[in-house]
Amino acid sequence: MEKVVIIGSGPAGWTAALYTARAQLAPLVLMGQQPGGLLTTTSIVENFPGFPDGVDGYELMTRMQKQAERFGAKASFGIVDSVDFSKRPFTLVVDGEKVSAETVIIATGASHKHLGVPGEHELENRGTTYCATCDGALPMFRNQPLVVVGGGDSACEEALYLTRFGSEVFLIHRRDSLRASKIMVERTLGNPKIKPVWDSVVTEVNDVAQGKVTGVKLKNLKTGAETVLPCAGVFIAIGHVPNTNIFKGAITTDENGFIVPQRGTMTNVPGVFVAGDCADHVYRQAITAAGAGCAAAIDAERFLAAQNH
Ligand SMILES: Cc1cc2nc3c(=O)[nH]c(=O)nc-3n(C[C@H](O)[C@H](O)[C@H](O)COP(=O)(O)OP(=O)(O)OC[C@H]3O[C@@H](n4cnc5c(N)ncnc54)[C@H](O)[C@@H]3O)c2cc1C
């Protein structure tokens, strides 16, 4: 029987592990299919406090793991297949084996949606990105034409943010109007640096042969015309999918699957807590995920203390 099981090993999971380990709860961290989480897929992280020269994403996550393990956190490569939160202790099925837990912290993150076009994946970290806040300030995007793909609030936010760095920002949208909130639409279309490209989709990211983004191939859905738009960066903002399928029916989520905490970080099931991007469709940063991991750990520790008295 584990006192605390943490599902996920991104910044939220390892921070929750650090705090619960220091509270002598010997948390078990189930690392899942992506040990270290999303940051392990990026090279330089420039906005995590404490690293004035930036830090490699993989190194940052390795350091978080080491720090939590120093205080007794246990790491396991397990993937959670299903959960039974209907009674305590909770049961998790991990790679076919049952694990019992007094409390659970869900930190399973979210995956970004991909365009699924040639060149997109090959040029990831070489001009293709899914996060303007994370990558927009990188030198390769400065004073260069940039492309944002999407038409919702996130795409508008990304485009507006990128006007600080790019020479111009092309907003590619498959329809002829944005589906973002009115205020965001006004701000976006009112910005002289943002140029909307309506009724169009990206069909290819160029240029894999050169090993960097040099432009995008576009198709106009109304006319069928194909063009190439030169740019140094493609920021894809077509949405995120939280990794919460296994909790369906057990944990309250919003219509997009993001977990909705009820009180602090506690979910609708007392004893089950949530942290990080699987409950956050707004900020989606390593530091906010880590902060939520800290909060979930403190909530879990207090929950256990209250149960034992
Ligand atoms: C390319 C890229 C660059 C980025 N750059 C930055 C940056 O510079 N600065 C910044 O602040 N943010 C950056 N981000 C965002 C940042 O990575 C995320 O906000 C952060 O990782 C979220 O942390 P998390 O712990 O909530 O989830 P994640 O890091 O996504 O971790 C989720 C964890 O859950 C595990 N998991 C999922 N399902 C299961 C399951 N069924 N069983 C067991 N485990 C499971 C996964 O294996 C993974 O370990 C970047 C993101 C990307 C994609």
The ligand as a MOL file (V3000), in Angstrom:
LIG
                    3D

  0  0  0     0  0            999 V3000
M  V30 BEGIN CTAB
M  V30 COUNTS 53 58 0 0 0
M  V30 BEGIN ATOM
M  V30 1 C 8.6070 21.5030 -27.4770 0
M  V30 2 C 8.1450 22.1100 -26.1610 0
M  V30 3 C 8.8920 23.1070 -25.5870 0
M  V30 4 C 8.5030 23.6560 -24.3730 0
M  V30 5 N 9.2750 24.6280 -23.8330 0
M  V30 6 C 8.9310 25.1700 -22.6500 0
M  V30 7 C 9.7330 26.1850 -22.0610 0
M  V30 8 O 10.7530 26.6240 -22.6170 0
M  V30 9 N 9.3330 26.6680 -20.8580 0
M  V30 10 C 8.2050 26.2350 -20.2170 0
M  V30 11 O 7.9260 26.7020 -19.1130 0
M  V30 12 N 7.4230 25.3000 -20.7610 0
M  V30 13 C 7.7470 24.7580 -21.9570 0
M  V30 14 N 6.9410 23.8170 -22.5360 0
M  V30 15 C 5.7060 23.4370 -21.8400 0
M  V30 16 C 6.0310 22.4550 -20.7180 0
M  V30 17 O 6.7680 21.3740 -21.2570 0
M  V30 18 C 4.7580 21.9400 -20.0690 0
M  V30 19 O 3.9750 23.0350 -19.6430 0
M  V30 20 C 5.0800 21.0660 -18.8540 0
M  V30 21 O 5.9300 19.9980 -19.2290 0
M  V30 22 C 3.8130 20.5110 -18.2230 0
M  V30 23 O 4.1900 19.7000 -17.1620 0
M  V30 24 P 3.2690 18.5200 -16.6140 0
M  V30 25 O 4.0520 17.9240 -15.5120 0
M  V30 26 O 1.9070 19.0050 -16.3430 0
M  V30 27 O 3.1120 17.4890 -17.8260 0
M  V30 28 P 4.1570 16.7860 -18.8000 0
M  V30 29 O 5.4930 17.4040 -18.7590 0
M  V30 30 O 3.4560 16.7030 -20.1020 0
M  V30 31 O 4.2790 15.3150 -18.1890 0
M  V30 32 C 3.2280 14.4110 -18.2410 0
M  V30 33 C 3.6900 13.0950 -17.6710 0
M  V30 34 O 2.5930 12.2110 -17.5110 0
M  V30 35 C 2.9710 10.9090 -17.8940 0
M  V30 36 N 1.7670 10.1640 -18.2210 0
M  V30 37 C 0.7710 10.4520 -19.0990 0
M  V30 38 N -0.1480 9.4690 -19.1210 0
M  V30 39 C 0.2650 8.5370 -18.2210 0
M  V30 40 C -0.2320 7.2630 -17.7930 0
M  V30 41 N -1.3570 6.7440 -18.2750 0
M  V30 42 N 0.4690 6.5640 -16.8610 0
M  V30 43 C 1.6200 7.0660 -16.3330 0
M  V30 44 N 2.1340 8.2650 -16.7070 0
M  V30 45 C 1.4720 8.9680 -17.6440 0
M  V30 46 C 3.9400 11.1300 -19.0630 0
M  V30 47 O 4.7580 10.0000 -19.2650 0
M  V30 48 C 4.7170 12.3500 -18.5460 0
M  V30 49 O 5.7820 11.9110 -17.7420 0
M  V30 50 C 7.3120 23.2260 -23.7420 0
M  V30 51 C 6.5520 22.2270 -24.3210 0
M  V30 52 C 6.9560 21.6630 -25.5170 0
M  V30 53 C 6.1390 20.5780 -26.1410 0
M  V30 END ATOM
M  V30 BEGIN BOND
M  V30 1 1 1 2
M  V30 2 1 2 3
M  V30 3 2 2 52
M  V30 4 2 3 4
M  V30 5 1 4 5
M  V30 6 1 4 50
M  V30 7 2 5 6
M  V30 8 1 6 7
M  V30 9 1 6 13
M  V30 10 2 7 8
M  V30 11 1 7 9
M  V30 12 1 9 10
M  V30 13 2 10 11
M  V30 14 1 10 12
M  V30 15 2 12 13
M  V30 16 1 13 14
M  V30 17 1 14 15
M  V30 18 1 14 50
M  V30 19 1 15 16
M  V30 20 1 16 17
M  V30 21 1 16 18
M  V30 22 1 18 19
M  V30 23 1 18 20
M  V30 24 1 20 21
M  V30 25 1 20 22
M  V30 26 1 22 23
M  V30 27 1 23 24
M  V30 28 2 24 25
M  V30 29 1 24 26
M  V30 30 1 24 27
M  V30 31 1 27 28
M  V30 32 2 28 29
M  V30 33 1 28 30
M  V30 34 1 28 31
M  V30 35 1 31 32
M  V30 36 1 32 33
M  V30 37 1 33 34
M  V30 38 1 33 48
M  V30 39 1 34 35
M  V30 40 1 35 36
M  V30 41 1 35 46
M  V30 42 1 36 37
M  V30 43 1 36 45
M  V30 44 2 37 38
M  V30 45 1 38 39
M  V30 46 1 39 40
M  V30 47 2 39 45
M  V30 48 1 40 41
M  V30 49 2 40 42
M  V30 50 1 42 43
M  V30 51 2 43 44
M  V30 52 1 44 45
M  V30 53 1 46 47
M  V30 54 1 46 48
M  V30 55 1 48 49
M  V30 56 2 50 51
M  V30 57 1 51 52
M  V30 58 1 52 53
M  V30 END BOND
M  V30 END CTAB
M  END
